Amino acid sequence: MGSSVSKKTIIISAALCLSPSIVFAYPGNLTTNLEGNELKATVTSNSDQPIRCQLSAGPDIVWMEIEDKQENFKLAEGYRTHDLSLYCKVIKQKTKPRPWRINPYNTPIPEWNKVIYPD
């Protein structure tokens, strides 16, 4: 019984290795440029459909929807590329023209919490 299980495992493994691989490109792309002490970030789309992205830096999170252009940002002094993270997903339709912040408590976001600025 044990040998038939291992043969099945080997056959399945071989089939997975031989099957054509499907590569999915991540829908968003983040590039950065350090100019003096100022870090600039650009978010672009790798998709032919609109995407929604979340750009995070420290305590600050900015959302954006990109269809056919890029979004440019400046970051507070002291932030570097390794402080940033970008999460994107494909959406059916773009609904917001500009980047925005989400505030779940519906109160003003304090300035000390903002480190990402639309360019």
Buried (B, 14 or more C-beta within 10 A) or exposed (E): EEEEEEEEEEEEEEEEEEEEEEEEEEBBBBEBEEEEEEBBBBBBBEBEEBBBBBBBBBEBBBBBBBBEEEBBBBBBEEBEEEBBEBBBEBBEEBEEEEBEEEEEEEEEBEEEEBBBEEE
